């Protein structure tokens, strides 16, 4: 479980961004999530991801993309950004990974792109 100070930091950011937020251990284990957006149809149940290596539940090529940026965040200690299309409906999602090296976790902010595609 996370300390309350980190949750207090994450929650208002998630609400402002209308983001789904995952807290992930450096080893890939999903620890916690905050749902502040519309999760809509999900590829994997958020509850199923907690306590597990949630990235392993994602289909390819999304799994490889997510793992790549997670490892980049772990190795560099720098935030990472990427965009991908969900295999469900092709909806675009923007993700920002923010590492917290002192806690050995990464906070992943996942936001749905609300622009209309023409």
C-alpha positions in Angstrom: 0.0 0.0 0.0 1.2 3.5 -0.7 1.9 6.2 1.8 -0.9 8.8 2.2 1.4 11.6 1.2 1.9 10.2 -2.3 -1.8 9.5 -2.7 -2.4 13.1 -1.7 0.0 14.2 -4.4 -1.5 12.0 -7.1 -5.2 12.4 -6.5 -5.6 16.1 -7.4 -3.4 15.7 -10.5 -5.5 12.7 -11.7 -8.7 14.8 -11.2 -7.3 17.8 -13.0 -6.2 15.7 -15.9 -9.2 13.4 -15.9 -6.7 10.6 -16.0 -6.5 7.0 -15.0 -3.5 6.8 -12.8 -1.5 3.6 -12.1 1.2 3.3 -9.5 3.7 0.6 -10.7 6.7 -0.8 -8.9 10.0 -0.7 -10.8 9.6 -4.5 -11.3 6.3 -4.0 -13.2 3.9 -5.0 -10.4 0.9 -2.7 -10.4 0.3 -1.4 -6.8 -2.6 1.0 -7.0 -4.8 2.9 -9.3 -6.9 6.1 -9.2 -9.7 6.5 -11.7 -10.5 10.1 -12.4 -11.5 9.9 -16.1 -13.8 7.7 -18.0 -12.1 4.3 -18.2 -14.7 3.2 -20.8 -13.9 -0.3 -22.1 -10.6 -1.5 -20.8 -8.3 -4.1 -22.2 -7.8 -5.7 -18.8 -9.7 -5.1 -15.6 -7.9 -2.6 -13.4 -8.6 -4.7 -10.4 -7.0 -7.7 -12.1 -3.8 -5.7 -12.7 -3.3 -4.8 -9.0 -0.8 -7.1 -7.4 0.2 -8.5 -10.8 2.6 -7.6 -13.6 -0.3 -5.8 -15.4 1.7 -5.1 -18.5 1.7 -8.8 -19.2 -2.1 -8.7 -19.6 -1.9 -6.2 -22.5 -2.0 -7.4 -26.1 0.9 -6.9 -28.6 2.1 -4.5 -29.8 0.8 -2.4 -26.9 2.6 -4.6 -24.3 6.0 -4.1 -25.9 5.4 -0.3 -26.1 4.3 0.0 -22.5 7.2 -2.2 -21.2 9.7 -0.2 -23.3 8.7 3.2 -21.8 8.5 1.7 -18.3 12.1 0.5 -18.6 13.2 3.8 -20.0 11.7 5.6 -17.0 13.4 3.1 -14.6 16.8 3.3 -16.3 16.9 7.1 -16.9 14.9 8.3 -13.9 13.3 10.8 -16.3 9.6 11.2 -17.2 8.6 9.4 -20.4 5.7 10.3 -22.7 4.0 8.2 -25.4 0.8 7.8 -27.3 -0.9 4.6 -28.5 -4.2 3.5 -30.1 -6.2 1.1 -28.0 -7.1 -2.1 -29.8 -10.6 -1.5 -28.5 -12.1 1.1 -30.9 -8.8 2.7 -31.9 -9.1 5.4 -29.3 -5.9 7.4 -28.7 -4.4 7.5 -25.3 -1.6 9.7 -24.0 0.6 8.4 -21.2 3.1 10.2 -19.0 5.3 8.1 -16.7 6.8 9.8 -13.7 9.5 7.9 -11.8 10.0 8.2 -8.1 13.4 6.5 -7.7 13.4 7.0 -3.9 10.3 4.9 -3.7 11.1 2.5 -6.6 7.8 3.3 -8.2 6.5 4.9 -11.4 3.3 6.8 -11.6 1.6 6.4 -14.9 -1.0 9.0 -16.0 -3.2 7.7 -18.8 -5.4 10.2 -20.6 -7.9 9.6 -23.4 -7.5 11.9 -26.4 -10.8 13.8 -26.7 -10.2 15.3 -30.1 -12.5 14.3 -32.9 -10.8 12.5 -35.8 -12.0 13.7 -39.2 
